[in-house]
Amino acid sequence: MVYIPRTVINLKLLPRKEAKRIILSSFKKPDNMVLLSVPDACGCISAEPVYSKRTNPPLLLAGPDGIAVKSAETKKAGEDKPVEIEAPRVNTGMPMPEGFDADIAIEEVTKVAENIYRVHTPVSAYENTIPMGSDIKEGDMILDKGHIITPLDIGALLTYGITEIFVKEWKVGLIATGDEIISPYETPMPGQIVNSNSYIFAAYLKQYKVTPVLYPIIHDNRDAIAEGLKKALGECDMVLVFGGSSAGSKDFTVDALEESGEILYHGVAMGPGKPVTLARVNEKPALGMPGPSVSSRTAFHELVCPLMKQWGVPVTPDTTVRGVLTQDIPAFGNFDLFMMVKVAEKDGKTLITPLPRAFGQMNGVRADGILHKKSGTGALSAGDEAEVQMLRQNPFSGPESSPE
């Protein structure tokens, strides 16, 4: 029997804010962890508190380059009445000789003979020294649970005897669907489309220290997609299925999601990204993502990223700039509109120029940022101020750069 997919999207599209609320309230936070070598853990999240195996420093150390003294021998020293004492030289950070409890900078004493110095100022016990355990003591906490590990943390962990660390782990499965979809390592024939989405979103996930799991391309078949979902959700915390979520004659993803679990919504009032579908399958999120990369990127940023942030994933915060529009933007009704834009500086002003919607990948290459025009807002005119979420750190080619 030939199965005919649904050919319509719910005309009662869900507002973007409501779609975000539903995804954030419908799933529990996964609590997975993996053991990593400390040098490989930068940017990851500690899964449990980490405690020092060492006391640092392990003994009393010298402060400034100078001489080690017994503080009691300096008590009677004064500018007009210096005392001469026998004292060994010490350098910053070296262990203090046994029996010596203070350090005097070399420029503050007068050398009389080898290891004999004239001291002009008294010092107290442990003055100008680095006490044992002043950095950390064995058993003290280095990192708490939920700490984002930085390069300086790597140095601390290794210094304190930690070479492996448990970090939080999230896995997101990526499934591309469609009879026309082929591997990037094949040459497309007319009508075929390279599977770029799996690799685009794998790259995003890797940036956020999430493990992407790329599954084989699945042809337009409801049962095959449902079987792929079952396998992926058995191995991952979330699954994104690319393609087949709209209303084409071969769009089977929504039906496979419905067969596998519960559809929470199909269709969100945002453009691009309208066909996005959210399902709960085995208590895990499964999303039908639009086929076009730009549309999937909107759904990913507006729905998937907030959920991952709620889970504790170190999603990179948005970077925004404000500037003035170079073109009019008409009203867009009750849709949230996401427009790719060029951002340039000219004559001390930041200029924002919308890019025309176009087929293919080059708009994503050309765009510097995305302008979000919220639902219900009116038309914007050239010269109005607007805010843009940046897609790249520094798009400006120079102070006199101008939009294309």
N, C-alpha and C positions, 0 to 999 in steps of 0.2 A: 504494500500500500504506500502510495506517495503521500507524505505528510505536508500539508500546506501551512506555512507559518502565518502568524497574525500579520496583517498588512496596515495596521493603524497604530499610532501612538495615542495614548490617552489625551484627549483634547483638553482635559482639565489638568494642565501642567502644574506641578507643585512649585511654589515659590522657592527660590534658592535658599533662603534662610530656614525654611521649614525642612527642606531636604537635608541641610546640614544638621539641624536639630535631631532629626530622626536617626541619622547615621551615628551621631555621637551618643545617643541614648539607647542604642539597640544591641551593643556588643560589649562583652567583658574584655578587660585588658589581659592579653596573654602574658604568661609569666615564665618565659623560657630563658635559659642561660647556656653559655658555651664557655669552655676554658680556652683562653688565648695566651700566647706568649706575650709578655708585657710590651716588647717593642712593636708588636702588631696591633696593640689595643688603642692607639691614639684615635680620639674622636668617638670611641665607644662609651657605653654607659655601664658603670660598675653595678653588678647584680647583687652585691652584698658588701658589707663593710670590710675594709682591708686593714690589717694590723701589722705594725712593724715587727720584724724578727730581730732587729738590732737596736742598740742604744747608740745614738750619734750626737756628739762625738763620744767615743768609747772611754775617753779619759780627759783630763784637763789639758787644754791646748793654749798655746801662746796667742796673744792678740797682735799687737804691732811688732814689727821687727825691732828687737831691743835686747834687754838682758833679763834673765830670770833671777828673781830675788826672793829672799825670805823676808816677808813684810815686817816681821818684828825687828829686823836689823835696820830698818829705815826710819823708825819712829822718831829719832832725835835729829833727823836731817833737816836742814834749813838753808836758805840762800846764803846766809852769812856764816853758816856753820855746817858745811857738807860733811857727810860721813863717807869713808872709804870702805868698800866691801868687795869681797870676792864673789863674782857672778859670771855664769856662763852665758854666751850669746844664744839667742833664740830667734827664729823667724816665724812670721805669721802662719798659724795653723799647725805648727809642729808640737809634739808632746812636750809638756813642761817637765824638766828634770825632777826626779823624786826628791821631795823635801822642800821644793821651791813653790811658792803659792801666789806670786804676783809677777807682773811684767812691767818694765819701764821702757818707753820708746828710746831708741839709741840716741836720738837728737837731744834728749833731756838729761843725759849724763855726760860726764867727762872721763875719758879713758886715761888711766894713770899708767897701767902696765897690762901685760897679757892677763885677761880675765880679772883685772882690778879696775874698779870704776868709782868715781866720786859722785855720790847721789845728793841732789840738792833739795829734793821734795819727798816727804814720807808717802808711802802708799799703804793701802789697807789690804787685807787678805783677799785674794782672787781679783784684785783690781787689774784691768786690762787683760783678762784671760777669758777663754771660752769654756764655760763649765761643762763637765761631763753630763751628757743627756740634755743639754740646753736646746738642741734641735728637736730630738725625739727620744723617747725611752722605749725599750723593748715592751711590746704589748700595747703601746699607744695606737690610736686610730690614725691611719694615713688618709684614707678616703672613706666617706660614708656611702651607703647604698644610693644609687641614682646620680652619681657624680660623672660629669662629662670629662673624660680623660684627655689631658692636654700634653704637649711635649714636655713641659716642666714636671708634670705628674709622672711621666715615664722615668725621668731622671731620679725622682724621689723614690719611686717604687724599687728601682734597681739598687739604689744606694742602701735601702733598708732591707735588702735581702729577698725582695719579691720578684720572681722571674715569670710567674704565670698568674693570671687573674681571671675570675669568672665575670663575664660581661653579659648584658642583656642581649638576646637574639630575637630577631623578627624575620620571618620568611614570607615573601609575597610571591605567589605564583602568577605567571604571565602566559596567557594562551591567546594565540592569534587564530582567527577562524576565517574561512572563506575558500571556495574552490579556486579563486583567482590569486590567492596569496602564495608567494614562493619565498624560499630562503634568500637572504642577501647575497649568498654565494653562488646563486644561479643567475643566468642572464634572462631577463623577462621577455616573453613574447608579447605581441599586441594583446591587450586585455588583461595581462597579468600585473600584479602589484607586489613589490618587494615588502616583506615583513620588516618594517622599520620600527613599528610601535613597541614591540617586545624589547628592542635594544634602546630606544629612547628612554623608556620608563625603568629599564634595568639600570641605566646610567643615573637617573634621578635617585633611585633607591640606594645605589651604592654610595652616592654622596651623603645620604642620611644614615649610613651604616646599617642599612637593611639588606638582607640577603635576597637577591632576586633569583627565582627559579624559573628558567625558560623551558616551556613544554613544547612538544612537537606541534606543528600547525595542524589544525583539525578542519576537515572539509565541512561544507554546509549540510550538516546532518544532526538533527536534534538529539538522537540517542548517543551519537559519538561525542557531542559537546557535553552532554550530561555525564557521560562516563569520564571524560577528561576532567570535568569539575570535581567529580567524586575523588579521583586520584589526587588532584592538586590540593583539595581541601583536607585530605588525609595527611598531607605533608607540610602544609603551609598555614599561616595565620589568616591570610586573606588571599583572594584570587581576583585578578583583573582579566576579563575576557574581551578581546578587541574585535570589533566588527559584529554584525548580526543583531544589533540592538535597536535598529531603526524600524522602518516599515517597508523594506524591500521584499520582493517575492522570494528571496532566499535568506531572509534574516531569521535565524532559528535560535539565537542566543537567549532571548527572553523566555521562549517556551521551554528551553532546557533548564533555565534557572527556576521557572515555575514548577517544572516536573521534579526538580531536585530539592526544592525547599519552599520558602515563602517570599513572594514578591512584596517588598515594602513600598516601592514606587517605580514607575516607568515613565520617564519624561520630566524634566525640570525646566522651569521658565528661565533659561539662560542661553545665550548664544555667543559663540558656538558651545556645543555640549548638550543640547536639548535631549537627545535620545538616551542619556545615561540611565541605567537601571540598577537598582539596589535590591539584593535578595539576601535573606538569612538562610544559610544552608548549614545544617549541623552546628548551629549557634555561631557560625563564622560569617563574615561579610564576603559576598561575591558580587562583583560589579560587572555589568555589561557596559563596556566603554564604546563610544562612537569610533567608527573606523578612521576618519581623518585625524591626523596627529594633533593638529591644533585644537580640535574639539576634545580629544582625549586629555590633552594637557589642561584644559579648563576644568574638566570633571576631576582630574587628579588633584589639581591645586585647591579647588573649592570644597571637595568632599573627602578625598582620600587623605590629603595632608593633615587636615584638622583631626581626623580620627587617629592618625599615627602620632601626632603631637600629644593627644590625650593618652595614648599608650606609653608615652615617655620617649618616643623616638626623637633624636636631636635634629628635627627638621630645620633647615636653614631659615632664619627669619627673613621676611621680605625686606628688600631695600627699595625705598621710594624716593622719587624726586618730584618737585613741583615746577611747572613751567606754564607757558601760554600756548594755546592752540593756534595752529596756522590755518585751520579749516573749520567750517561749520560741521556740527554733528547733530543730525535730526533727533527728535524724540523717538523712543523705541518702545513705547507702551509699557506693559507690565513685565517686560523681560529685563534681566540683568545682562547688559551687553559688555563683552570683553573684546576690545579692539587692539590689534597689534599696531605699534607705533614706532616711528623713528624719533630719536631724541638728539638734539644738536644744540650747540651753543653758538650764538652769533651776537656780536655787539653787547656782550655782557648779559644776554638773555638766554634762558633755556627754552627752546622751541620744541613743540610736540606736534608731529605730523602723522595722522592716521594712514596706515597702509591699506590699499584696496584689498578686499577679500579675493583670494586667488587660489587656484588648484595647485597642489604640490607642496614641496618642502621649502621653497626659497623664501616665502614670507617669514618662516621661522628663523632663517639665516639672517635675513635683512633686519628683522625687528630688534629694537633695543629694549623695548618694554611693552607692557600691556596696560591700557587704560580701562578701568572698570567704571562703566556708566550704570549707576544703580537703578533698579526697577522704580518706575514712577517719576523719575526726574525728567525735566523738560529738555528742550533742545539746547545745545551749546553753540556759541558763536566764536568765530575766529577772534582771538584776543582775550577770550576768557581763560582764567587760570584753571589748571587741572592737575591731578596727581597721577603719577605713573608708577606701577610696580616694575622694577628693572629686571630684565632677563640676563643682563651682563653687567659687569662691574663698572667699566669705564668705556662707554661707547663713543666718547668725543675724540675725534681725530685731531682736534686742535681748537684754539680759541675762536677761529673764524669758520669752523665747520658749519655747514648748512644742510638742511634736510633735502633728501632727493625729491 
